[in-house]
Amino acid sequence: NAGVTQTPKFRILKIGQSMTLQCTQDMNHNYMYWYRQDPGMGLKLIYYSVGAGITDKGEVPNGYNVSRSTTEDFPLRLELAAPSQTSVYFCASSLGQGSLGQPQHFGDGTRLSIL
Amino acid sequence: EDQVTQSPEALRLQEGESSSLNCSYTVSGLRGLFWYRQDPGKGPEFLFTLYSAGEEKEKERLKATLTKKESFLHITAPKPEDSATYLCAVLRDSGYALNFGKGTSLLVTP
């Protein structure tokens, strides 16, 4: 059982380039999330999805786009990369929210540097 | 605005020396408080969810407790393999995002 898988693990981009961070989960979770983690800061939510075809912005969505065409996959797109997007990106998934918050399960992250 | 503050920022313990990590929070309508462990180069690993004041959860050497304003993660007789960063996060009733604290970096020496 792989859980949440993120690719690539590391990437260096030049300013202005674009790329897609891949995330897939095999737990049949409806909810998926993208967070970024900067040194000395808590994780911040970029985008989330409550099911295939449904996405919404989180706290820090500027400069990013997402899509959710299947339950399993939730790619994050960076357009026109900027140095401020240098960070570690984590994808997470959860079974649902319901009346009690379900725990979110995280991948091992993509470490992205913009130079 | 929701706030999550963890203390201390860093903690060094000797093997077997018990201690507690603190997570103070303010949130409008708490749906759940979550504890995660994060090892270097890895994603957060889920430990516990606490839903209401007075609730306690245990797993091996770890015990999490919750009041209306804070949560504690008690570590009893820690071992070097307990060294990691411990993250606290809250989920509000009306939200989807976990609001994370900055974490406590724990180092347990032999």
gemmi code that builds the backbone of each chain (N, CA, C; Angstrom):
import gemmi

chains = {
    "A": [
        ("ASN", (0.848, -1.183, 0.000), (0.000, 0.000, 0.000), (0.890, 1.241, 0.000)),
        ("ALA", (0.945, 1.962, -1.144), (1.908, 3.052, -1.283), (1.448, 4.309, -0.550)),
        ("GLY", (0.138, 4.546, -0.381), (-0.340, 5.769, 0.262), (-0.349, 6.923, -0.720)),
        ("VAL", (0.332, 8.010, -0.362), (0.425, 9.198, -1.205), (1.825, 9.248, -1.816)),
        ("THR", (1.894, 9.291, -3.137), (3.168, 9.292, -3.847), (3.345, 10.593, -4.608)),
        ("GLN", (4.492, 11.247, -4.384), (4.788, 12.501, -5.060), (6.021, 12.356, -5.945)),
        ("THR", (5.949, 12.951, -7.124), (7.107, 13.011, -8.018), (7.182, 14.372, -8.677)),
        ("PRO", (8.408, 14.906, -8.946), (9.688, 14.324, -8.549), (9.984, 14.605, -7.078)),
        ("LYS", (11.044, 14.058, -6.541), (11.448, 14.333, -5.156), (12.224, 15.645, -5.080)),
        ("PHE", (12.975, 15.960, -6.101), (13.775, 17.176, -6.135), (13.684, 17.782, -7.539)),
        ("ARG", (13.750, 19.123, -7.589), (13.765, 19.772, -8.896), (14.346, 21.168, -8.740)),
        ("ILE", (15.155, 21.557, -9.733), (15.656, 22.929, -9.807), (15.099, 23.553, -11.080)),
        ("LEU", (14.473, 24.705, -10.928), (13.902, 25.428, -12.065), (14.573, 26.780, -12.219)),
        ("LYS", (14.550, 27.285, -13.435), (14.973, 28.661, -13.666), (13.753, 29.576, -13.572)),
        ("ILE", (13.990, 30.813, -13.188), (12.913, 31.800, -13.111), (12.175, 31.846, -14.445)),
        ("GLY", (10.846, 31.803, -14.378), (10.034, 31.883, -15.584), (9.647, 30.554, -16.188)),
        ("GLN", (10.321, 29.464, -15.764), (9.953, 28.151, -16.271), (8.664, 27.670, -15.595)),
        ("SER", (8.075, 26.642, -16.196), (6.871, 26.048, -15.635), (7.114, 24.573, -15.359)),
        ("MET", (6.341, 24.018, -14.452), (6.425, 22.587, -14.200), (5.174, 22.104, -13.485)),
        ("THR", (4.996, 20.797, -13.507), (3.879, 20.168, -12.808), (4.411, 19.195, -11.775)),
        ("LEU", (3.944, 19.361, -10.543), (4.253, 18.430, -9.467), (3.141, 17.382, -9.445)),
        ("GLN", (3.562, 16.132, -9.458), (2.584, 15.056, -9.535), (2.275, 14.495, -8.141)),
        ("CYS", (1.013, 14.112, -7.940), (0.577, 13.497, -6.689), (-0.475, 12.451, -7.011)),
        ("THR", (-0.292, 11.269, -6.483), (-1.289, 10.220, -6.658), (-1.464, 9.466, -5.343)),
        ("GLN", (-2.702, 9.034, -5.075), (-2.970, 8.269, -3.850), (-3.788, 7.027, -4.202)),
        ("ASP", (-3.522, 5.967, -3.431), (-4.180, 4.696, -3.721), (-5.102, 4.260, -2.594)),
        ("MET", (-5.567, 5.214, -1.793), (-6.415, 4.906, -0.642), (-7.889, 5.209, -0.915)),
        ("ASN", (-8.207, 5.596, -2.145), (-9.577, 5.927, -2.534), (-10.149, 7.073, -1.697)),
        ("HIS", (-9.261, 8.023, -1.353), (-9.683, 9.185, -0.583), (-10.331, 10.219, -1.498)),
        ("ASN", (-11.407, 10.825, -1.019), (-12.075, 11.854, -1.803), (-11.353, 13.193, -1.736)),
        ("TYR", (-10.779, 13.508, -0.559), (-10.194, 14.830, -0.338), (-8.686, 14.782, -0.595)),
        ("MET", (-8.204, 15.783, -1.320), (-6.764, 15.916, -1.542), (-6.355, 17.372, -1.379)),
        ("TYR", (-5.079, 17.564, -1.002), (-4.600, 18.893, -0.611), (-3.170, 19.085, -1.105)),
        ("TRP", (-2.821, 20.352, -1.340), (-1.440, 20.731, -1.575), (-1.038, 21.780, -0.531)),
        ("TYR", (0.090, 21.502, 0.147), (0.658, 22.435, 1.106), (2.080, 22.786, 0.671)),
        ("ARG", (2.549, 23.933, 1.141), (3.964, 24.248, 1.029), (4.532, 24.481, 2.417)),
        ("GLN", (5.788, 24.094, 2.603), (6.456, 24.243, 3.894), (7.748, 25.014, 3.689)),
        ("ASP", (7.809, 26.182, 4.291), (9.000, 27.015, 4.222), (9.755, 26.913, 5.535)),
        ("PRO", (11.082, 27.073, 5.514), (11.882, 26.918, 6.741), (11.363, 27.791, 7.881)),
        ("GLY", (11.170, 27.179, 9.049), (10.734, 27.917, 10.223), (9.282, 28.321, 10.216)),
        ("MET", (8.538, 27.844, 9.224), (7.118, 28.212, 9.123), (6.262, 26.957, 9.160)),
        ("GLY", (5.019, 27.120, 9.522), (4.083, 26.008, 9.447), (3.668, 25.746, 8.016)),
        ("LEU", (3.123, 24.578, 7.768), (2.624, 24.271, 6.429), (1.445, 25.167, 6.085)),
        ("LYS", (1.407, 25.628, 4.843), (0.337, 26.490, 4.372), (-0.398, 25.812, 3.217)),
        ("LEU", (-1.734, 25.878, 3.223), (-2.535, 25.230, 2.196), (-2.560, 26.060, 0.927)),
        ("ILE", (-2.271, 25.411, -0.208), (-2.273, 26.097, -1.502), (-3.626, 25.900, -2.190)),
        ("TYR", (-4.009, 24.658, -2.411), (-5.278, 24.293, -3.022), (-5.760, 22.993, -2.388)),
        ("TYR", (-7.054, 22.752, -2.516), (-7.599, 21.483, -2.079), (-8.712, 21.045, -3.035)),
        ("SER", (-9.084, 19.773, -2.921), (-10.131, 19.213, -3.765), (-10.979, 18.263, -2.927)),
        ("VAL", (-12.285, 18.358, -3.082), (-13.179, 17.485, -2.318), (-13.680, 16.320, -3.160)),
        ("GLY", (-13.224, 16.248, -4.406), (-13.606, 15.142, -5.280), (-13.225, 15.465, -6.707)),
        ("ALA", (-13.306, 14.456, -7.573), (-12.949, 14.658, -8.979), (-13.782, 15.795, -9.567)),
        ("GLY", (-13.087, 16.727, -10.224), (-13.741, 17.849, -10.869), (-14.015, 19.035, -9.980)),
        ("ILE", (-13.674, 18.940, -8.673), (-13.974, 20.026, -7.730), (-12.696, 20.451, -7.025)),
        ("THR", (-12.308, 21.712, -7.218), (-11.118, 22.235, -6.552), (-11.425, 23.616, -5.987)),
        ("ASP", (-10.631, 24.041, -5.017), (-10.812, 25.366, -4.444), (-9.498, 25.868, -3.883)),
        ("LYS", (-9.421, 27.199, -3.753), (-8.193, 27.835, -3.283), (-8.046, 27.692, -1.784)),
        ("GLY", (-6.779, 27.586, -1.372), (-6.450, 27.632, 0.039), (-5.935, 28.994, 0.423)),
        ("GLU", (-4.980, 29.021, 1.347), (-4.476, 30.277, 1.891), (-3.501, 30.987, 0.956)),
        ("VAL", (-2.706, 30.223, 0.184), (-1.651, 30.829, -0.634), (-1.684, 30.309, -2.075)),
        ("PRO", (-2.748, 30.585, -2.849), (-2.900, 29.990, -4.181), (-2.200, 30.712, -5.324)),
        ("ASN", (-1.740, 31.956, -5.089), (-1.213, 32.750, -6.206), (0.016, 32.110, -6.825)),
        ("GLY", (-0.008, 31.995, -8.160), (1.116, 31.426, -8.895), (0.985, 29.933, -9.143)),
        ("TYR", (-0.116, 29.350, -8.706), (-0.324, 27.907, -8.834), (-1.687, 27.617, -9.467)),
        ("ASN", (-1.780, 26.421, -10.083), (-3.061, 25.927, -10.579), (-3.152, 24.435, -10.323)),
        ("VAL", (-4.368, 23.942, -10.203), (-4.583, 22.516, -9.976), (-5.704, 22.023, -10.868)),
        ("SER", (-5.769, 20.705, -10.982), (-6.875, 20.038, -11.651), (-7.104, 18.713, -10.955)),
        ("ARG", (-8.291, 18.173, -11.062), (-8.598, 16.866, -10.437), (-9.544, 16.120, -11.386)),
        ("SER", (-8.963, 15.375, -12.295), (-9.780, 14.644, -13.271), (-10.119, 13.239, -12.782)),
        ("THR", (-9.351, 12.709, -11.832), (-9.616, 11.383, -11.275), (-9.563, 11.455, -9.754)),
        ("THR", (-10.083, 10.441, -9.081), (-9.986, 10.383, -7.619), (-8.539, 10.268, -7.172)),
        ("GLU", (-7.712, 9.567, -7.951), (-6.355, 9.239, -7.524), (-5.352, 10.377, -7.670)),
        ("ASP", (-5.524, 11.234, -8.668), (-4.468, 12.178, -9.046), (-4.852, 13.629, -8.789)),
        ("PHE", (-3.866, 14.406, -8.320), (-4.107, 15.827, -8.023), (-2.821, 16.588, -8.331)),
        ("PRO", (-2.543, 16.888, -9.590), (-1.313, 17.593, -9.950), (-1.369, 19.081, -9.632)),
        ("LEU", (-0.207, 19.630, -9.294), (-0.057, 21.059, -9.004), (0.822, 21.672, -10.082)),
        ("ARG", (0.332, 22.713, -10.707), (1.030, 23.359, -11.813), (1.599, 24.694, -11.354)),
        ("LEU", (2.899, 24.899, -11.607), (3.531, 26.193, -11.386), (3.738, 26.862, -12.750)),
        ("GLU", (3.188, 28.031, -12.902), (3.381, 28.804, -14.120), (4.329, 29.956, -13.802)),
        ("LEU", (5.298, 30.191, -14.685), (6.216, 31.327, -14.518), (6.845, 31.318, -13.122)),
        ("ALA", (7.671, 30.300, -12.874), (8.267, 30.112, -11.557), (9.022, 31.352, -11.080)),
        ("ALA", (8.849, 31.655, -9.783), (9.506, 32.792, -9.150), (10.294, 32.307, -7.938)),
        ("PRO", (11.369, 33.032, -7.544), (12.168, 32.595, -6.387), (11.335, 32.395, -5.126)),
        ("SER", (10.236, 33.143, -4.971), (9.387, 33.006, -3.785), (8.687, 31.650, -3.724)),
        ("GLN", (8.718, 30.907, -4.814), (8.096, 29.588, -4.834), (9.086, 28.472, -4.459)),
        ("THR", (10.300, 28.842, -4.135), (11.257, 27.877, -3.587), (10.718, 27.392, -2.252)),
        ("SER", (10.496, 26.069, -2.145), (9.846, 25.535, -0.957), (9.824, 24.015, -1.050)),
        ("VAL", (9.286, 23.399, -0.022), (8.996, 21.971, -0.066), (7.484, 21.836, -0.175)),
        ("TYR", (7.041, 21.078, -1.162), (5.618, 20.941, -1.444), (5.142, 19.549, -1.026)),
        ("PHE", (4.071, 19.541, -0.240), (3.501, 18.289, 0.233), (2.080, 18.136, -0.271)),
        ("CYS", (1.801, 16.945, -0.749), (0.450, 16.547, -1.125), (-0.107, 15.670, -0.007)),
        ("ALA", (-1.382, 15.793, 0.262), (-2.015, 15.004, 1.306), (-3.391, 14.560, 0.843)),
        ("SER", (-3.924, 13.545, 1.489), (-5.272, 13.097, 1.188), (-5.965, 12.669, 2.472)),
        ("SER", (-7.297, 12.717, 2.453), (-8.071, 12.230, 3.590), (-9.371, 11.630, 3.091)),
        ("LEU", (-9.937, 10.774, 3.934), (-11.148, 10.072, 3.540), (-12.307, 11.048, 3.376)),
        ("GLY", (-12.367, 12.047, 4.263), (-13.442, 13.023, 4.184), (-13.384, 13.924, 5.377)),
        ("GLN", (-14.380, 14.769, 5.531), (-14.448, 15.656, 6.688), (-15.520, 15.150, 7.636)),
        ("GLY", (-16.719, 15.081, 7.164), (-17.810, 14.568, 7.976), (-17.976, 15.344, 9.256)),
        ("SER", (-18.579, 14.725, 10.232), (-18.813, 15.396, 11.506), (-17.557, 15.406, 12.360)),
        ("LEU", (-16.635, 14.500, 12.088), (-15.346, 14.475, 12.780), (-14.252, 14.593, 11.725)),
        ("GLY", (-13.263, 15.441, 11.973), (-12.202, 15.608, 11.006), (-11.404, 14.337, 10.807)),
        ("GLN", (-11.295, 13.896, 9.582), (-10.482, 12.728, 9.283), (-9.031, 13.164, 9.125)),
        ("PRO", (-8.073, 12.361, 9.594), (-6.671, 12.781, 9.475), (-6.238, 12.829, 8.023)),
        ("GLN", (-5.370, 13.774, 7.723), (-4.780, 13.882, 6.410), (-3.469, 13.083, 6.401)),
        ("HIS", (-3.248, 12.353, 5.314), (-2.054, 11.544, 5.161), (-1.188, 12.166, 4.082)),
        ("PHE", (0.087, 12.336, 4.380), (0.992, 13.115, 3.541), (1.956, 12.247, 2.745)),
        ("GLY", (2.335, 12.757, 1.567), (3.456, 12.208, 0.830), (4.767, 12.725, 1.391)),
        ("ASP", (5.879, 12.322, 0.784), (7.201, 12.703, 1.281), (7.729, 13.994, 0.671)),
        ("GLY", (6.960, 14.643, -0.156), (7.297, 15.987, -0.589), (8.117, 16.078, -1.859)),
        ("THR", (8.039, 17.259, -2.476), (8.900, 17.629, -3.595), (9.665, 18.871, -3.169)),
        ("ARG", (10.986, 18.784, -3.224), (11.840, 19.915, -2.851), (12.181, 20.697, -4.105)),
        ("LEU", (11.686, 21.925, -4.182), (11.784, 22.724, -5.396), (12.599, 23.979, -5.131)),
        ("SER", (13.607, 24.207, -5.983), (14.408, 25.431, -5.920), (14.255, 26.189, -7.217)),
        ("ILE", (14.009, 27.489, -7.097), (13.878, 28.365, -8.266), (15.082, 29.303, -8.272)),
        ("LEU", (15.895, 29.216, -9.322), (17.118, 30.018, -9.373), (17.103, 30.977, -10.548)),
    ],
    "B": [
        ("GLU", (-8.869, 35.160, 13.848), (-7.960, 34.336, 13.028), (-7.418, 33.187, 13.876)),
        ("ASP", (-7.405, 31.995, 13.291), (-6.878, 30.830, 14.015), (-5.390, 30.991, 14.267)),
        ("GLN", (-4.958, 30.562, 15.432), (-3.532, 30.582, 15.755), (-3.134, 29.305, 16.453)),
        ("VAL", (-1.971, 28.808, 16.096), (-1.411, 27.614, 16.723), (0.036, 27.923, 17.084)),
        ("THR", (0.355, 27.818, 18.364), (1.704, 28.134, 18.840), (2.269, 26.938, 19.581)),
        ("GLN", (3.419, 26.491, 19.141), (4.048, 25.334, 19.778), (5.274, 25.766, 20.567)),
        ("SER", (5.459, 25.134, 21.715), (6.638, 25.406, 22.525), (7.102, 24.142, 23.242)),
        ("PRO", (8.421, 24.016, 23.500), (9.450, 24.926, 23.008), (9.708, 24.714, 21.515)),
        ("GLU", (10.510, 25.573, 20.902), (10.881, 25.379, 19.496), (11.780, 24.165, 19.349)),
        ("ALA", (12.656, 23.969, 20.321), (13.577, 22.839, 20.284), (13.736, 22.291, 21.686)),
        ("LEU", (13.942, 20.989, 21.773), (14.059, 20.320, 23.062), (15.069, 19.193, 22.929)),
        ("ARG", (16.004, 19.176, 23.861), (17.009, 18.123, 23.877), (16.818, 17.337, 25.166)),
        ("LEU", (16.642, 16.033, 25.045), (16.447, 15.160, 26.202), (17.467, 14.036, 26.184)),
        ("GLN", (17.770, 13.555, 27.362), (18.560, 12.328, 27.427), (17.598, 11.144, 27.373)),
        ("GLU", (18.079, 10.059, 26.866), (17.270, 8.849, 26.801), (16.695, 8.546, 28.170)),
        ("GLY", (15.358, 8.316, 28.227), (14.716, 8.017, 29.490), (14.190, 9.219, 30.243)),
        ("GLU", (14.540, 10.430, 29.783), (14.122, 11.654, 30.472), (12.772, 12.111, 29.915)),
        ("SER", (11.716, 11.947, 30.657), (10.363, 12.278, 30.193), (10.148, 13.784, 30.139)),
        ("SER", (9.268, 14.221, 29.232), (8.968, 15.641, 29.104), (7.660, 15.818, 28.339)),
        ("SER", (7.258, 17.088, 28.167), (6.019, 17.400, 27.446), (6.237, 18.510, 26.439)),
        ("LEU", (5.544, 18.395, 25.314), (5.518, 19.449, 24.306), (4.150, 20.121, 24.373)),
        ("ASN", (4.135, 21.433, 24.154), (2.902, 22.197, 24.283), (2.415, 22.722, 22.943)),
        ("CYS", (1.112, 22.731, 22.768), (0.477, 23.326, 21.593), (-0.696, 24.181, 22.083)),
        ("SER", (-0.536, 25.497, 22.009), (-1.616, 26.406, 22.385), (-2.357, 26.844, 21.136)),
        ("TYR", (-3.671, 26.914, 21.206), (-4.420, 27.226, 20.006), (-5.602, 28.152, 20.298)),
        ("THR", (-5.961, 28.930, 19.298), (-7.221, 29.666, 19.293), (-7.877, 29.382, 17.950)),
        ("VAL", (-9.111, 28.930, 17.990), (-9.830, 28.591, 16.771), (-11.310, 28.785, 17.020)),
        ("SER", (-11.997, 29.233, 16.001), (-13.434, 29.412, 16.098), (-14.120, 28.102, 15.729)),
        ("GLY", (-14.483, 27.316, 16.727), (-15.129, 26.036, 16.462), (-14.140, 24.949, 16.086)),
        ("LEU", (-13.653, 24.221, 17.073), (-12.640, 23.200, 16.820), (-13.311, 21.910, 16.362)),
        ("ARG", (-12.913, 21.432, 15.173), (-13.385, 20.129, 14.732), (-12.432, 19.037, 15.195)),
        ("GLY", (-11.140, 19.365, 15.226), (-10.165, 18.379, 15.671), (-8.787, 18.998, 15.811)),
        ("LEU", (-8.000, 18.443, 16.717), (-6.596, 18.831, 16.878), (-5.762, 17.610, 16.554)),
        ("PHE", (-4.754, 17.815, 15.710), (-3.970, 16.702, 15.172), (-2.519, 16.842, 15.582)),
        ("TRP", (-1.896, 15.715, 15.921), (-0.455, 15.653, 16.143), (0.177, 14.807, 15.044)),
        ("TYR", (1.283, 15.348, 14.512), (2.053, 14.652, 13.494), (3.511, 14.602, 13.921)),
        ("ARG", (4.209, 13.609, 13.405), (5.655, 13.509, 13.551), (6.274, 13.676, 12.169)),
        ("GLN", (7.348, 14.464, 12.076), (8.023, 14.652, 10.798), (9.512, 14.389, 10.948)),
        ("ASP", (10.006, 13.414, 10.206), (11.434, 13.115, 10.153), (12.065, 13.914, 9.026)),
        ("PRO", (13.375, 14.197, 9.127), (14.043, 14.994, 8.077), (13.858, 14.384, 6.693)),
        ("GLY", (13.457, 15.213, 5.732), (13.293, 14.748, 4.368), (12.039, 13.934, 4.115)),
        ("LYS", (11.150, 13.893, 5.094), (9.921, 13.106, 4.964), (8.697, 13.982, 5.176)),
        ("GLY", (7.533, 13.451, 4.796), (6.296, 14.151, 5.071), (5.809, 13.898, 6.482)),
        ("PRO", (4.895, 14.737, 6.973), (4.325, 14.516, 8.303), (3.626, 13.153, 8.386)),
        ("GLU", (3.857, 12.485, 9.514), (3.244, 11.180, 9.763), (2.209, 11.336, 10.861)),
        ("PHE", (0.981, 10.945, 10.589), (-0.116, 11.126, 11.528), (0.105, 10.313, 12.803)),
        ("LEU", (-0.130, 10.987, 13.961), (-0.039, 10.317, 15.251), (-1.412, 10.203, 15.913)),
        ("PHE", (-2.048, 11.356, 16.201), (-3.284, 11.364, 16.964), (-4.247, 12.425, 16.452)),
        ("THR", (-5.529, 12.184, 16.687), (-6.550, 13.214, 16.582), (-7.265, 13.311, 17.926)),
        ("LEU", (-7.470, 14.542, 18.407), (-8.240, 14.799, 19.617), (-9.409, 15.692, 19.234)),
        ("TYR", (-10.596, 15.391, 19.740), (-11.781, 16.098, 19.298), (-12.392, 17.004, 20.353)),
        ("SER", (-12.246, 16.650, 21.640), (-12.910, 17.454, 22.662), (-12.063, 17.513, 23.914)),
        ("ALA", (-12.262, 18.582, 24.675), (-11.503, 18.793, 25.902), (-11.673, 17.613, 26.840)),
        ("GLY", (-10.567, 17.188, 27.422), (-10.573, 16.058, 28.332), (-10.178, 14.746, 27.668)),
        ("GLU", (-10.141, 14.755, 26.357), (-9.798, 13.542, 25.626), (-8.299, 13.264, 25.704)),
        ("GLU", (-7.924, 11.983, 25.763), (-6.535, 11.560, 25.789), (-6.358, 10.401, 24.802)),
        ("LYS", (-5.191, 10.356, 24.160), (-4.854, 9.253, 23.263), (-3.428, 8.822, 23.564)),
        ("GLU", (-3.152, 7.528, 23.462), (-1.815, 7.008, 23.744), (-1.339, 6.104, 22.628)),
        ("LYS", (-0.027, 6.160, 22.412), (0.604, 5.257, 21.448), (2.046, 5.065, 21.873)),
        ("GLU", (2.351, 3.892, 22.340), (3.697, 3.554, 22.823), (4.129, 4.561, 23.887)),
        ("ARG", (5.171, 5.317, 23.660), (5.691, 6.245, 24.667), (5.035, 7.624, 24.597)),
        ("LEU", (4.100, 7.809, 23.714), (3.467, 9.108, 23.500), (2.042, 9.126, 24.045)),
        ("LYS", (1.692, 10.251, 24.671), (0.320, 10.450, 25.147), (-0.069, 11.881, 24.867)),
        ("ALA", (-1.192, 12.062, 24.173), (-1.676, 13.396, 23.840), (-2.919, 13.703, 24.648)),
        ("THR", (-2.990, 14.941, 25.147), (-4.136, 15.403, 25.919), (-4.626, 16.721, 25.353)),
        ("LEU", (-5.879, 17.054, 25.673), (-6.497, 18.260, 25.098), (-7.324, 18.988, 26.145)),
        ("THR", (-7.118, 20.322, 26.217), (-8.008, 21.193, 26.976), (-8.630, 22.170, 25.987)),
        ("LYS", (-9.404, 23.134, 26.500), (-10.055, 24.079, 25.600), (-9.093, 25.076, 24.974)),
        ("LYS", (-7.865, 25.159, 25.515), (-6.923, 26.147, 24.996), (-5.609, 25.547, 24.536)),
        ("GLU", (-5.306, 24.304, 24.943), (-4.012, 23.753, 24.582), (-4.022, 22.231, 24.574)),
        ("SER", (-2.996, 21.706, 23.949), (-2.795, 20.267, 23.925), (-1.360, 19.992, 24.339)),
        ("PHE", (-1.164, 18.864, 24.987), (0.175, 18.441, 25.372), (0.476, 17.090, 24.749)),
        ("LEU", (1.715, 16.958, 24.324), (2.213, 15.657, 23.883), (3.267, 15.227, 24.898)),
        ("HIS", (2.899, 14.249, 25.722), (3.796, 13.754, 26.759), (4.625, 12.620, 26.188)),
        ("ILE", (5.933, 12.683, 26.429), (6.836, 11.633, 25.962), (7.459, 10.991, 27.198)),
        ("THR", (7.147, 9.723, 27.395), (7.610, 8.998, 28.576), (8.808, 8.127, 28.205)),
        ("ALA", (9.885, 8.280, 28.966), (11.108, 7.489, 28.768), (11.496, 7.437, 27.295)),
        ("PRO", (11.765, 8.596, 26.685), (12.040, 8.614, 25.242), (13.309, 7.865, 24.866)),
        ("LYS", (13.314, 7.408, 23.611), (14.460, 6.731, 23.025), (14.991, 7.583, 21.871)),
        ("PRO", (16.243, 7.365, 21.465), (16.795, 8.157, 20.338), (15.925, 8.136, 19.090)),
        ("GLU", (15.224, 7.034, 18.857), (14.371, 6.949, 17.662), (13.132, 7.840, 17.739)),
        ("ASP", (12.892, 8.443, 18.891), (11.800, 9.412, 19.018), (12.216, 10.802, 18.540)),
        ("SER", (13.486, 10.969, 18.212), (13.970, 12.253, 17.698), (13.278, 12.571, 16.379)),
        ("ALA", (12.667, 13.751, 16.318), (11.915, 14.178, 15.133), (11.355, 15.563, 15.427)),
        ("THR", (10.693, 16.136, 14.443), (9.919, 17.353, 14.676), (8.463, 16.956, 14.855)),
        ("TYR", (7.851, 17.460, 15.918), (6.464, 17.146, 16.217), (5.601, 18.366, 15.887)),
        ("LEU", (4.604, 18.127, 15.047), (3.738, 19.201, 14.559), (2.342, 19.068, 15.136)),
        ("CYS", (1.777, 20.198, 15.491), (0.401, 20.275, 15.969), (-0.399, 21.050, 14.929)),
        ("ALA", (-1.633, 20.642, 14.691), (-2.478, 21.342, 13.717), (-3.928, 21.291, 14.184)),
        ("VAL", (-4.678, 22.336, 13.839), (-6.100, 22.376, 14.184), (-6.926, 22.467, 12.915)),
        ("LEU", (-8.102, 21.903, 12.975), (-9.073, 21.980, 11.890), (-10.337, 22.596, 12.457)),
        ("ARG", (-10.784, 23.683, 11.837), (-11.988, 24.338, 12.321), (-13.222, 23.709, 11.688)),
        ("ASP", (-14.358, 23.962, 12.325), (-15.619, 23.369, 11.870), (-15.927, 23.678, 10.422)),
        ("SER", (-15.652, 24.904, 9.997), (-16.080, 25.340, 8.671), (-14.988, 25.226, 7.622)),
        ("GLY", (-13.873, 24.620, 7.950), (-12.738, 24.656, 7.035), (-12.276, 23.308, 6.546)),
        ("TYR", (-11.346, 23.347, 5.591), (-10.720, 22.139, 5.067), (-9.228, 22.101, 5.371)),
        ("ALA", (-8.654, 23.273, 5.620), (-7.212, 23.347, 5.801), (-6.820, 23.058, 7.232)),
        ("LEU", (-5.782, 22.259, 7.403), (-5.145, 22.133, 8.697), (-4.315, 23.389, 8.924)),
        ("ASN", (-4.460, 23.995, 10.092), (-3.657, 25.149, 10.471), (-2.535, 24.641, 11.378)),
        ("PHE", (-1.316, 24.647, 10.842), (-0.186, 24.036, 11.542), (0.564, 25.047, 12.394)),
        ("GLY", (1.095, 24.560, 13.514), (2.112, 25.294, 14.237), (3.459, 25.081, 13.570)),
        ("LYS", (4.493, 25.768, 14.098), (5.811, 25.677, 13.487), (6.583, 24.438, 13.927)),
        ("GLY", (6.084, 23.740, 14.928), (6.706, 22.494, 15.324), (7.683, 22.612, 16.477)),
        ("THR", (7.918, 21.486, 17.137), (8.963, 21.355, 18.154), (9.950, 20.312, 17.671)),
        ("SER", (11.208, 20.706, 17.586), (12.260, 19.792, 17.161), (12.813, 19.089, 18.391)),
        ("LEU", (12.626, 17.776, 18.449), (13.039, 16.984, 19.609), (14.272, 16.159, 19.263)),
        ("LEU", (15.286, 16.250, 20.113), (16.487, 15.436, 19.971), (16.662, 14.630, 21.252)),
        ("VAL", (16.698, 13.315, 21.123), (16.909, 12.439, 22.261), (18.285, 11.788, 22.119)),
        ("THR", (19.146, 12.043, 23.101), (20.513, 11.530, 23.024), (20.679, 10.299, 23.907)),
        ("PRO", (21.538, 9.359, 23.491), (21.723, 8.124, 24.271), (22.361, 8.408, 25.612)),
    ],
}
model = gemmi.Model(1)
for chain_id, residues in chains.items():
    chain = gemmi.Chain(chain_id)
    for i, (resn, *xyz) in enumerate(residues, 1):
        res = gemmi.Residue()
        res.name, res.seqid = resn, gemmi.SeqId(i, " ")
        for name, pos in zip(("N", "CA", "C"), xyz):
            atom = gemmi.Atom()
            atom.name, atom.element = name, gemmi.Element(name[0])
            atom.pos, atom.b_iso = gemmi.Position(*pos), 0.0
            res.add_atom(atom)
        chain.add_residue(res)
    model.add_chain(chain)
structure = gemmi.Structure()
structure.add_model(model)
structure.setup_entities()
